[in-house]
């Protein structure tokens, strides 16, 4: 593979490149940018600026597309529990494929993004625990309702049995009434 030919702008200082990029970002004309570069003692032609602008625009568009992609992933992370894991996997994959791309990254921003991903993951886990607790509470309420219904049924049966005993006792002789009172430990009105 052939080595790319040197460009006229390769010899420019970082300060000149900063002026050029600022001019591109501010949508200045190539003449105005060339004048700004000349003001710091360097020279660049309008044609060279036009070629570099095409490259700069393509790179900016690529970076914008990547930023939109990452923003969409982060937005998905807010609604999809698996998104935090996907984001982490993609970041790890990118680090493995191009570790030098991350050498200029601000470690504080990287750490902040990592913390944000962990916060999303923890929020998802907390939400899952709360849903599980809510489901458990629903089951407890249902069990309590069933228990209450059984107690009501038992109470009805006891009332029916007591009514039957009372009916028999009312028709019984005084001796049988006394035996019923002793056996069931109840007082039967005479």
N, C-alpha and C positions, 0 to 999 in steps of 0.2 A: 504494500500500500504506500502510495506517495505521501510525502510530508506536505501539509498545506503550505501554500506560499505565504510569506510574511505580508502583513498588511501595513499600510502607511500609518495606521493609527496604533500599531503595536509599540511604537517608540514613545508614545505619549505618557506623561507622568500620571500617577493616581489622581492628583489634583485636577488635571485636565480631564480625565475620564469622569470624575465626579461632576465637573461643570457640564460635560456632554450629557450625562445621564439626567442631571437636573433640568437641562434644557429640553431633552426628550419628554420628560415627565410633565414639564410645564407647557408642552406643545409650542415651543418657540420655533421660529423659522431657522433653517440651517445657516442662514447668513448671520442671525443673531447669536447662534451658538458658536459659530466660528469667531465672531467678534469677542465673545466671552473668553474663549480659549486664548485668543491673541492677547487679551488683557493680562493674562498671567505669563506671557512670554513664549507661548508655543503656537505652532501653526497646524491647521487642519483644513482640508478643502471641503467645500460643500458637497462634492460628489462622494467623498469618503464618509462624510456624515450621513448622507442619504443611504449608503450601503449599510453602515453600522445601525442606522435607525430600523432598517428592515430586520436585522438580526435581533436588535433590542426588543422590537415589537413582538416578534415570534417567541422570544424567551419570556417576555412578560405575559403573553397569552398562555403559554404553557404553565407558568407559575400560577396564573389566575385559575386555570382549569384544575390544577392540583389543589389549590386552596378551596375551590368550590367543592371538590370531591371530599376533602377532609372535613369541611363544614357540614356536608351532607351526612358523612359518617357520624360526626359528633351529634347532629340533630337526631339521627336514627338511634344513637346511644341513649337518648332521653326517653325513647318510647319502646325500644326493643332490648330485652334483657341480655341477649347474646351479643349486642353491638359492642359493648366494652371489650369483650374478649376478641372480637373481630378486629377492633382498632389496635389492640395490643399485638395481635398476631401480624397484622400488616406492618406495624412499626418495627417489629422484630425482623420481619422479612426484609424490609427496606434497609435496616441496619446491616444485615448479613450481606445483601447484594451490593451495597455501596457505603461501606463504613466511613469513607472520607467525606461523604455528603453531610455527615453529622458532626464533623470536627469543628465546623464554624457555628454550630447551633449554640444558642445561649443556654447553658446548663440550668439556669433558673427557670427559663420558659419550659424546657424539657421536663424538669421536675414538676412544674405547675401542671403541665398537661398530664403527666403520669398520676399526680394526685387527683386531678379531675376525673380521670378514668377510674381510679379506685373509688372515688366518691360515688360515681354512677353505679359501679358494681355493688358497693355497700348499700346504696339506696335500693337497688333491685333486691338484694338479699333481705333487707329489712322489710320491704313490701311483701316478699314471699312469706316471711315469718308472720307478718301481721295477717295475711290472708289465711295462713294455716291456723293461726290462733282464732280468727273469726269463724272458720269452719268448725273448729273444735268447740267453740262457744255455742254455735248453732246446734251441734250434736248434743251438747249438754242440755240445752234448753229443750230439745226434742225428747231426751230421756226423762227430764223432769216432768214434762207434759204427760208422757206415757205413765210415769209413776203416779202422778196426780190422778189420772183417769182410773188406774188400778185401785188407788185408795178410795176414790168415789164409789167405784163398783163394790169394793169390800164393805164400805160404809152402808150402801144400799142393802147388801146381803145381811149385814148385822142388824139393821133396822127391821128388815123383813123377819129375821129369826126372832128378834126380841118381840115383835108384834105377834108372831105365832105363839111364842111362849106365854105372852100376856093373855092371848085369847084362850089358850089351854088353861092357864092359871085361873082366869076369871070363871071358868066353868068347873074347876076342880073343887074338891072338898077342902076344908080347912087343913086337914092333915097333909094332903098333896101339895097345897100352897106352901106350907112350912118346909116341906122337903125340897120344893123347887127353889125357895129362897135360900136354903142352905147350900144346895148344889150349885146354883149359879151366882151366889153371893149378891142377890138383889132383894129389894123390898117390893113386895106386891101390895098395892093398896087394897084395902078390904072393901 
